Amino acid sequence: PAFQYDALGTPLREGARNVASIGVSSTVGRVVVGRVAMRVPTLRCLQVCCLMSGAATVLLALLPQLPFLIWVFTVAFGLSAGSSIALIAPLIVELFGLKNLPNAFGMVCAVQAPGVLALPAVCGAVHDLFGSYVPVWVLAGAGMVGSSA
């Protein structure tokens, strides 16, 4: 909402609606990609989801800030980001077996935790340094695109 307010001057409640659309599209994406992952290798599905969410995030920073394009971003990001979260456990089972799921999932969470804890502060510092959300979105999107490789 703050990004949309800064970029377009729209009311914060409009930005809140877009955040809600991320949640709804995330739910839909998890169901759809879950069905697709039954036919396509889980790793490939996860790579495509990371690539899509990263590309959507970079494009949010680079495309003109029009209300319709921001809504398109929220839907595309929700579909792909929610799906990538839902695919982690099945991928771990595929790679390490059901017996090792608790330990492997714990390791994944332990590796993710430092980034999850530090990223808000880093993004805030980048925003304060440049006075814009654009570098924040580019850095976040580039990280997601890189992780898909």
Phi and psi restraints in degrees (value plus and minus 20) as a CYANA .aco file:
   2 ALA   PHI     -87.6   -47.6
   2 ALA   PSI     -58.4   -18.4
   3 PHE   PHI     -82.1   -42.1
   3 PHE   PSI     -67.0   -27.0
   4 GLN   PHI     -85.7   -45.7
   4 GLN   PSI     -57.2   -17.2
   5 TYR   PHI     -84.3   -44.3
   5 TYR   PSI     -65.1   -25.1
   6 ASP   PHI     -86.4   -46.4
   6 ASP   PSI     -61.6   -21.6
   7 ALA   PHI     -96.7   -56.7
   7 ALA   PSI     -59.1   -19.1
   8 LEU   PHI    -138.6   -98.6
   8 LEU   PSI     -35.3     4.7
   9 GLY   PHI      54.2    94.2
   9 GLY   PSI      -1.6    38.4
  10 THR   PHI     -96.9   -56.9
  10 THR   PSI     136.2   176.2
  11 PRO   PHI     -80.6   -40.6
  11 PRO   PSI     130.3   170.3
  12 LEU   PHI     -82.0   -42.0
  12 LEU   PSI     -49.7    -9.7
  13 ARG   PHI     -85.6   -45.6
  13 ARG   PSI     -49.7    -9.7
  14 GLU   PHI     -86.9   -46.9
  14 GLU   PSI     -61.4   -21.4
  15 GLY   PHI     -84.3   -44.3
  15 GLY   PSI     -56.1   -16.1
  16 ALA   PHI     -84.7   -44.7
  16 ALA   PSI     -55.6   -15.6
  17 ARG   PHI     -83.7   -43.7
  17 ARG   PSI     -58.9   -18.9
  18 ASN   PHI     -87.1   -47.1
  18 ASN   PSI     -56.6   -16.6
  19 VAL   PHI     -83.1   -43.1
  19 VAL   PSI     -60.4   -20.4
  20 ALA   PHI     -83.0   -43.0
  20 ALA   PSI     -56.1   -16.1
  21 SER   PHI     -88.2   -48.2
  21 SER   PSI     -47.5    -7.5
  22 ILE   PHI     -82.6   -42.6
  22 ILE   PSI     -64.2   -24.2
  23 GLY   PHI     -83.0   -43.0
  23 GLY   PSI     -63.9   -23.9
  24 VAL   PHI     -86.0   -46.0
  24 VAL   PSI     -67.1   -27.1
  25 SER   PHI     -87.9   -47.9
  25 SER   PSI     -48.9    -8.9
  26 SER   PHI     -83.4   -43.4
  26 SER   PSI     -62.1   -22.1
  27 THR   PHI     -83.1   -43.1
  27 THR   PSI     -65.7   -25.7
  28 VAL   PHI     -83.0   -43.0
  28 VAL   PSI     -63.8   -23.8
  29 GLY   PHI     -81.0   -41.0
  29 GLY   PSI     -58.9   -18.9
  30 ARG   PHI     -82.9   -42.9
  30 ARG   PSI     -60.7   -20.7
  31 VAL   PHI     -88.4   -48.4
  31 VAL   PSI     -67.0   -27.0
  32 VAL   PHI     -85.6   -45.6
  32 VAL   PSI     -68.5   -28.5
  33 VAL   PHI     -89.2   -49.2
  33 VAL   PSI     -51.0   -11.0
  34 GLY   PHI     -80.4   -40.4
  34 GLY   PSI     -59.0   -19.0
  35 ARG   PHI     -90.3   -50.3
  35 ARG   PSI     -60.5   -20.5
  36 VAL   PHI     -84.5   -44.5
  36 VAL   PSI     -59.2   -19.2
  37 ALA   PHI     -86.3   -46.3
  37 ALA   PSI     -34.5     5.5
  38 MET   PHI     -94.7   -54.7
  38 MET   PSI     -40.8    -0.8
  39 ARG   PHI    -130.4   -90.4
  39 ARG   PSI     -45.4    -5.4
  40 VAL   PHI    -134.5   -94.5
  40 VAL   PSI     126.2   166.2
  41 PRO   PHI     -74.7   -34.7
  41 PRO   PSI     117.9   157.9
  42 THR   PHI     -80.3   -40.3
  42 THR   PSI     -59.1   -19.1
  43 LEU   PHI     -81.4   -41.4
  43 LEU   PSI     -62.3   -22.3
  44 ARG   PHI     -83.5   -43.5
  44 ARG   PSI     -62.8   -22.8
  45 CYS   PHI     -80.6   -40.6
  45 CYS   PSI     -63.5   -23.5
  46 LEU   PHI     -84.1   -44.1
  46 LEU   PSI     -61.2   -21.2
  47 GLN   PHI     -82.4   -42.4
  47 GLN   PSI     -63.9   -23.9
  48 VAL   PHI     -84.5   -44.5
  48 VAL   PSI     -62.0   -22.0
  49 CYS   PHI     -83.4   -43.4
  49 CYS   PSI     -63.3   -23.3
  50 CYS   PHI     -84.0   -44.0
  50 CYS   PSI     -61.0   -21.0
  51 LEU   PHI     -83.4   -43.4
  51 LEU   PSI     -64.7   -24.7
  52 MET   PHI     -84.9   -44.9
  52 MET   PSI     -64.0   -24.0
  53 SER   PHI     -88.6   -48.6
  53 SER   PSI     -57.3   -17.3
  54 GLY   PHI     -86.9   -46.9
  54 GLY   PSI     -63.6   -23.6
  55 ALA   PHI     -84.3   -44.3
  55 ALA   PSI     -60.8   -20.8
  56 ALA   PHI     -82.4   -42.4
  56 ALA   PSI     -59.1   -19.1
  57 THR   PHI     -88.1   -48.1
  57 THR   PSI     -62.9   -22.9
  58 VAL   PHI     -85.1   -45.1
  58 VAL   PSI     -62.5   -22.5
  59 LEU   PHI     -84.7   -44.7
  59 LEU   PSI     -51.2   -11.2
  60 LEU   PHI     -78.2   -38.2
  60 LEU   PSI     -58.4   -18.4
  61 ALA   PHI     -96.5   -56.5
  61 ALA   PSI     -51.8   -11.8
  62 LEU   PHI    -116.1   -76.1
  62 LEU   PSI     -44.9    -4.9
  63 LEU   PHI    -102.4   -62.4
  63 LEU   PSI     141.0   181.0
  64 PRO   PHI     -79.7   -39.7
  64 PRO   PSI     123.7   163.7
  65 GLN   PHI    -104.0   -64.0
  65 GLN   PSI      60.6   100.6
  66 LEU   PHI    -125.0   -85.0
  66 LEU   PSI     122.8   162.8
  67 PRO   PHI     -74.1   -34.1
  67 PRO   PSI     -60.5   -20.5
  68 PHE   PHI     -84.2   -44.2
  68 PHE   PSI     -62.3   -22.3
  69 LEU   PHI     -87.2   -47.2
  69 LEU   PSI     -53.5   -13.5
  70 ILE   PHI     -86.8   -46.8
  70 ILE   PSI     -59.3   -19.3
  71 TRP   PHI     -84.5   -44.5
  71 TRP   PSI     -62.1   -22.1
  72 VAL   PHI     -79.5   -39.5
  72 VAL   PSI     -61.7   -21.7
  73 PHE   PHI     -79.0   -39.0
  73 PHE   PSI     -67.4   -27.4
  74 THR   PHI     -80.6   -40.6
  74 THR   PSI     -59.1   -19.1
  75 VAL   PHI     -90.6   -50.6
  75 VAL   PSI     -67.2   -27.2
  76 ALA   PHI     -82.8   -42.8
  76 ALA   PSI     -63.2   -23.2
  77 PHE   PHI     -85.9   -45.9
  77 PHE   PSI     -63.9   -23.9
  78 GLY   PHI     -81.5   -41.5
  78 GLY   PSI     -64.6   -24.6
  79 LEU   PHI     -79.5   -39.5
  79 LEU   PSI     -64.0   -24.0
  80 SER   PHI    -106.5   -66.5
  80 SER   PSI     -60.1   -20.1
  81 ALA   PHI     -89.2   -49.2
  81 ALA   PSI     -63.1   -23.1
  82 GLY   PHI     -83.5   -43.5
  82 GLY   PSI     -56.1   -16.1
  83 SER   PHI     -87.8   -47.8
  83 SER   PSI     -58.5   -18.5
  84 SER   PHI     -85.6   -45.6
  84 SER   PSI     -54.8   -14.8
  85 ILE   PHI     -86.6   -46.6
  85 ILE   PSI     -61.3   -21.3
  86 ALA   PHI     -89.3   -49.3
  86 ALA   PSI     -41.5    -1.5
  87 LEU   PHI    -108.5   -68.5
  87 LEU   PSI     -29.4    10.6
  88 ILE   PHI     -84.5   -44.5
  88 ILE   PSI     -69.6   -29.6
  89 ALA   PHI     -82.1   -42.1
  89 ALA   PSI     -66.7   -26.7
  90 PRO   PHI     -82.2   -42.2
  90 PRO   PSI     -54.5   -14.5
  91 LEU   PHI     -86.2   -46.2
  91 LEU   PSI     -60.9   -20.9
  92 ILE   PHI     -82.0   -42.0
  92 ILE   PSI     -62.0   -22.0
  93 VAL   PHI     -83.6   -43.6
  93 VAL   PSI     -61.0   -21.0
  94 GLU   PHI     -81.9   -41.9
  94 GLU   PSI     -61.0   -21.0
  95 LEU   PHI    -102.8   -62.8
  95 LEU   PSI     -58.9   -18.9
  96 PHE   PHI    -138.5   -98.5
  96 PHE   PSI     -26.0    14.0
  97 GLY   PHI      69.2   109.2
  97 GLY   PSI     137.0   177.0
  98 LEU   PHI     -85.2   -45.2
  98 LEU   PSI     -54.2   -14.2
  99 LYS   PHI     -82.1   -42.1
  99 LYS   PSI     -54.4   -14.4
 100 ASN   PHI    -115.0   -75.0
 100 ASN   PSI     -14.6    25.4
 101 LEU   PHI     -76.3   -36.3
 101 LEU   PSI     -68.1   -28.1
 102 PRO   PHI     -80.7   -40.7
 102 PRO   PSI     -64.7   -24.7
 103 ASN   PHI     -88.4   -48.4
 103 ASN   PSI     -64.1   -24.1
 104 ALA   PHI     -87.5   -47.5
 104 ALA   PSI     -59.9   -19.9
 105 PHE   PHI     -86.2   -46.2
 105 PHE   PSI     -58.1   -18.1
 106 GLY   PHI     -81.2   -41.2
 106 GLY   PSI     -60.1   -20.1
 107 MET   PHI     -85.9   -45.9
 107 MET   PSI     -61.0   -21.0
 108 VAL   PHI     -80.3   -40.3
 108 VAL   PSI     -65.8   -25.8
 109 CYS   PHI     -83.6   -43.6
 109 CYS   PSI     -58.8   -18.8
 110 ALA   PHI     -85.7   -45.7
 110 ALA   PSI     -55.3   -15.3
 111 VAL   PHI     -93.6   -53.6
 111 VAL   PSI     -56.0   -16.0
 112 GLN   PHI     -94.6   -54.6
 112 GLN   PSI     -49.7    -9.7
 113 ALA   PHI     -76.5   -36.5
 113 ALA   PSI     -66.8   -26.8
 114 PRO   PHI     -79.3   -39.3
 114 PRO   PSI     -59.7   -19.7
 115 GLY   PHI     -87.0   -47.0
 115 GLY   PSI     -61.6   -21.6
 116 VAL   PHI     -84.3   -44.3
 116 VAL   PSI     -57.0   -17.0
 117 LEU   PHI     -95.8   -55.8
 117 LEU   PSI     -58.1   -18.1
 118 ALA   PHI    -108.2   -68.2
 118 ALA   PSI     -47.4    -7.4
 119 LEU   PHI     -79.1   -39.1
 119 LEU   PSI     -62.5   -22.5
 120 PRO   PHI     -79.2   -39.2
 120 PRO   PSI     -60.7   -20.7
 121 ALA   PHI     -87.5   -47.5
 121 ALA   PSI     -60.6   -20.6
 122 VAL   PHI     -84.6   -44.6
 122 VAL   PSI     -65.4   -25.4
 123 CYS   PHI     -82.7   -42.7
 123 CYS   PSI     -60.3   -20.3
 124 GLY   PHI     -83.2   -43.2
 124 GLY   PSI     -60.3   -20.3
 125 ALA   PHI     -86.7   -46.7
 125 ALA   PSI     -59.9   -19.9
 126 VAL   PHI     -84.9   -44.9
 126 VAL   PSI     -62.3   -22.3
 127 HIS   PHI     -81.7   -41.7
 127 HIS   PSI     -64.6   -24.6
 128 ASP   PHI     -85.7   -45.7
 128 ASP   PSI     -56.7   -16.7
 129 LEU   PHI     -86.2   -46.2
 129 LEU   PSI     -64.6   -24.6
 130 PHE   PHI    -117.7   -77.7
 130 PHE   PSI     -34.4     5.6
 131 GLY   PHI      48.9    88.9
 131 GLY   PSI       4.0    44.0
 132 SER   PHI    -173.8  -133.8
 132 SER   PSI     134.9   174.9
 133 TYR   PHI    -104.5   -64.5
 133 TYR   PSI     -33.2     6.8
 134 VAL   PHI     -76.6   -36.6
 134 VAL   PSI     -70.4   -30.4
 135 PRO   PHI     -83.6   -43.6
 135 PRO   PSI     -51.3   -11.3
 136 VAL   PHI     -84.1   -44.1
 136 VAL   PSI     -67.2   -27.2
 137 TRP   PHI     -85.6   -45.6
 137 TRP   PSI     -59.9   -19.9
 138 VAL   PHI     -84.3   -44.3
 138 VAL   PSI     -64.5   -24.5
 139 LEU   PHI     -84.0   -44.0
 139 LEU   PSI     -65.2   -25.2
 140 ALA   PHI     -84.4   -44.4
 140 ALA   PSI     -64.9   -24.9
 141 GLY   PHI     -85.2   -45.2
 141 GLY   PSI     -60.3   -20.3
 142 ALA   PHI     -83.8   -43.8
 142 ALA   PSI     -57.0   -17.0
 143 GLY   PHI     -84.0   -44.0
 143 GLY   PSI     -60.4   -20.4
 144 MET   PHI     -89.6   -49.6
 144 MET   PSI     -60.6   -20.6
 145 VAL   PHI     -84.0   -44.0
 145 VAL   PSI     -62.0   -22.0
 146 GLY   PHI     -83.1   -43.1
 146 GLY   PSI     -56.5   -16.5
 147 SER   PHI     -88.7   -48.7
 147 SER   PSI     -44.2    -4.2
 148 SER   PHI     -92.0   -52.0
 148 SER   PSI     -42.2    -2.2
